[in-house]
Amino acid sequence: MARRAKPQVKLKRAYEAPAKSDGCRVLVDRLWPRGISKDELRLDDWLKEVAPSAGLRKWFGHDPTKWGAFKDRYFRELDEQSEAVGRLLARGRAGTVTLVFGAKDVYHNDAVALKEYLERHAEK
């Protein structure tokens, strides 16, 4: 049985300049990043369905003390989005995919959690 290629997933803030090394650029936030135009962002896709629900996003509020609980709840939401998650995994196996996000906190945000989720599910 052939092994599946591990997805190549990178992270980048929406406010950082796009680069060729980004590969496929996918916005993974439910809300459009403030103050940046569509042309500046240069996205290949915007997958709102993999973003946390509005209720979960508001509850979390980028509070690092809630990070573990946020990831648990968010991963349960992602389990319900198997089609969108599958598309991201397929893109990552085909080449680099960069998850674009707007949060200021580069360590505790939905894109960081989504990358972890994708890497775990790629092994299954």
N, C-alpha and C positions, 0 to 999 in steps of 0.2 A: 504494500500500500504506500503510495507516494505521500510524503509529508507536505502539508500546506505551507506555503511561504508565510512567514511572520509578517504581519502588516507593518508598514513603515509609517508611523504616525508622529507628527511633530506638532508643536504648539506655538502660536504667535499671537500677540496682542494685535487688535485691529489697527492700532495707532503706529505700529511698526511698518516700515516700507516693505511691500511685497518683493520677493526675490525669486529667480528662476528655480532655485533649490527647494522652494516651497512645494513644488509639484501641484497637485490639485488642492485648491484653497476652498475650504468649506466653513462658512459662518455657522457656529453651533449655539448661538444665543437666540432666545425668543424675540428679544428687542434689538433693533438696529443700533449700532454704536453711535453715540452722540457726536455731532460735529464732523462726521466723515461722509464723503460722497460715495456713491456707487462706483464711480470711475476710480477714485483713490483706493478703494478696497480691493478691486480686481478679484472678485470671487468667481469660482466655478459653480458653486451651489450655496444655498442657504437652507439648512435642514432644521427648521424650527421644531420638528417633531422629536428631535433628540435633546432638546433643551429641557431643563427642569420645568415642571408646572409653575404657574404664577404663584400658587400658594406655597410651594416648597421654596421657591426663590425668595419670596418675601420672608418666610420663616427663617431661612438661613441667614440672610442679610450679610453674607461674607464674614460671619463671626467665626474665627478660627476655633473657638471652643466647641462649636457645633459641627466641626468638619466630619468627624467619624459618623455621627448620626445622619448628617446630610448625605454622605456617600451611600449609606445603607438605604435610605429612602429613595435617593435618586436612582440607584441600581435597580430597585424594584420597579420604578417607573420605566427604566430602559428595557427591562424584561418584557414590557408590554409593547415595545416598539421594535420588534424583531426584524421587520422589513427594512426600516431605516438603518438600524444597526448593521444589518447584513450588507446594505449598500456601502456603508463606510468601510466595513471589513474588506469587501471586494476591491474597493478603490485602493485601500492600503496594501493589498497583496499585489495589485497591478503596478504600483509605484508609490511614491511618497504622497501622503495626504497631510495637509496642515490644517489643524483645527484652529480656526480664527475666533477670538473672543474679545470682549470689550472690557472685562473687569480689570481694575487697577491691581488687585492682589493676584500675583502670578503663581502663587502656591496653593491658594484655596479658592478655586472657582470650578464651574461646571465643566470646562474643557479639560482641566487636569483630571477630574474624576472620570470623565468620558474616556480619556486616553487609557487610564487604568482599566476601565471596564472593557474596552476594546482589546487590550492586550491579554486580559484574562480569558475572554471569549474566543480569541484566536487560537488558543491552545486546545479548545474543546472540539 
